[in-house]
């Protein structure tokens, strides 16, 4: 009897192994093998080919990584969800240790060919290797992607700009008769959901509205879902570093109009303001978004103010040059009436008589001296009269030029005030519109 004990123990262990509980990892293995053994990922997973496969989409905007206004690109971090039913991947959970959900390789099953039309950088689309499948055949595919998309960025209202960029999802090949799209959540929930957004960047998420459309093509209608991402900029850092210093610089330039136009210090002062404008413009160009579509309002205003400054400075330079030329021409005119030759007794000596050496009689000479003296007095009076007449004409011409330049200066000042007022009103209205959203 003793030699039979080893055989009895082996038979008992085999019976217990057959009828005992199997480990769960073995059930998961057999379930995965059963699902993928005869699965064909090339075939759309429906028993009736006339039925469309509905893909449910959902999007969570996590962060705005970069806004490139010059190249019209928007880079966002998005959490993307796809859900669809696969009729070939369902099972009875009670037959497999009550397993209701497993993970399968995405490369081993059929997946919808959903793309984003605005993509310009496909390499930044990471692929997660697995998807979740439940016992009813519902597949959940979730992935985090960095979307570098084309967007029409408007920078006119900078730094109070609001951008609206779209992410359009559709099938690249299948029509709506084969693959249809739908929303995983309600549109209101998608629009006002900001829980996943990291609100510590330069931009703030306002809303994510969504629409469903049918895109007509030669092959048939294609289902299309658009998510409109609306963001706005936090303007405080630009108000402190750009707007306030620019307004101070403009007020200083405006104060230069109170310096008298004939003062040469005004030219020096305006030249210093122009240098300040140039330096501030160079520093501002590194912070402002420039694009070929639109120009920021602050850039346009700065260009107009620099044009006013250059016109005023040119006018002041011409005025100083004109006054300098008039002064020099006045000083060069000699008073010839005081430059006559006289003898020691105060009487004019006839140069012809000095050369010949003949002395005339005293009485006729005195008559001739008195007659010559009267002629000289008349000539000197005529010269003085002509001089003062010319001086009066020059003064009148100078007064007319000064009046004309003063009117031009007043016109520039009024134009400067109008531009500054329009700029202030526009900025305040843009700020109010930004605050209302």
Secondary structure as the mmCIF struct_conf table of DSSP 4:
data_model
#
loop_
_struct_conf.conf_type_id
_struct_conf.id
_struct_conf.beg_label_comp_id
_struct_conf.beg_label_asym_id
_struct_conf.beg_label_seq_id
_struct_conf.end_label_comp_id
_struct_conf.end_label_asym_id
_struct_conf.end_label_seq_id
HELX_RH_3T_P HELX_RH_3T_P1 UNK A 2 UNK A 4
HELX_RH_AL_P HELX_RH_AL_P1 UNK A 5 UNK A 19
BEND BEND1 UNK A 20 UNK A 20
HELX_LH_PP_P HELX_LH_PP_P1 UNK A 21 UNK A 23
HELX_RH_AL_P HELX_RH_AL_P2 UNK A 24 UNK A 37
BEND BEND2 UNK A 38 UNK A 38
TURN_TY1_P TURN_TY1_P1 UNK A 41 UNK A 42
BEND BEND3 UNK A 43 UNK A 43
BEND BEND4 UNK A 45 UNK A 45
BEND BEND5 UNK A 47 UNK A 48
TURN_TY1_P TURN_TY1_P2 UNK A 49 UNK A 50
BEND BEND6 UNK A 51 UNK A 51
HELX_LH_PP_P HELX_LH_PP_P2 UNK A 52 UNK A 52
STRN STRN1 UNK A 53 UNK A 68
TURN_TY1_P TURN_TY1_P3 UNK A 69 UNK A 72
STRN STRN2 UNK A 73 UNK A 85
TURN_TY1_P TURN_TY1_P4 UNK A 87 UNK A 88
BEND BEND7 UNK A 89 UNK A 89
HELX_RH_3T_P HELX_RH_3T_P2 UNK A 93 UNK A 95
TURN_TY1_P TURN_TY1_P5 UNK A 96 UNK A 98
STRN STRN3 UNK A 101 UNK A 105
HELX_RH_3T_P HELX_RH_3T_P3 UNK A 106 UNK A 108
BEND BEND8 UNK A 109 UNK A 109
STRN STRN4 UNK A 114 UNK A 116
TURN_TY1_P TURN_TY1_P6 UNK A 117 UNK A 118
STRN STRN5 UNK A 119 UNK A 119
BEND BEND9 UNK A 120 UNK A 120
HELX_RH_3T_P HELX_RH_3T_P4 UNK A 122 UNK A 124
BEND BEND10 UNK A 129 UNK A 129
STRN STRN6 UNK A 130 UNK A 134
TURN_TY1_P TURN_TY1_P7 UNK A 135 UNK A 136
BEND BEND11 UNK A 137 UNK A 137
STRN STRN7 UNK A 138 UNK A 150
TURN_TY1_P TURN_TY1_P8 UNK A 156 UNK A 159
BEND BEND12 UNK A 160 UNK A 160
STRN STRN8 UNK A 162 UNK A 171
BEND BEND13 UNK A 172 UNK A 173
TURN_TY1_P TURN_TY1_P9 UNK A 176 UNK A 178
STRN STRN9 UNK A 179 UNK A 183
BEND BEND14 UNK A 184 UNK A 185
HELX_RH_AL_P HELX_RH_AL_P3 UNK A 187 UNK A 192
TURN_TY1_P TURN_TY1_P10 UNK A 195 UNK A 196
BEND BEND15 UNK A 201 UNK A 202
STRN STRN10 UNK A 203 UNK A 216
BEND BEND16 UNK A 218 UNK A 219
STRN STRN11 UNK A 221 UNK A 233
HELX_RH_AL_P HELX_RH_AL_P4 UNK A 236 UNK A 238
HELX_RH_PI_P HELX_RH_PI_P1 UNK A 239 UNK A 243
HELX_RH_AL_P HELX_RH_AL_P5 UNK A 244 UNK A 255
HELX_RH_3T_P HELX_RH_3T_P5 UNK A 256 UNK A 258
BEND BEND17 UNK A 259 UNK A 259
TURN_TY1_P TURN_TY1_P11 UNK A 261 UNK A 262
TURN_TY1_P TURN_TY1_P12 UNK A 264 UNK A 264
HELX_RH_AL_P HELX_RH_AL_P6 UNK A 265 UNK A 285
TURN_TY1_P TURN_TY1_P13 UNK A 286 UNK A 287
BEND BEND18 UNK A 288 UNK A 288
BEND BEND19 UNK A 292 UNK A 293
HELX_RH_AL_P HELX_RH_AL_P7 UNK A 297 UNK A 331
TURN_TY1_P TURN_TY1_P14 UNK A 332 UNK A 332
HELX_RH_3T_P HELX_RH_3T_P6 UNK A 336 UNK A 338
TURN_TY1_P TURN_TY1_P15 UNK A 344 UNK A 345
BEND BEND20 UNK A 346 UNK A 346
HELX_LH_PP_P HELX_LH_PP_P3 UNK A 347 UNK A 350
HELX_RH_AL_P HELX_RH_AL_P8 UNK A 351 UNK A 356
TURN_TY1_P TURN_TY1_P16 UNK A 357 UNK A 357
HELX_LH_PP_P HELX_LH_PP_P4 UNK A 358 UNK A 361
HELX_RH_AL_P HELX_RH_AL_P9 UNK A 362 UNK A 436
#
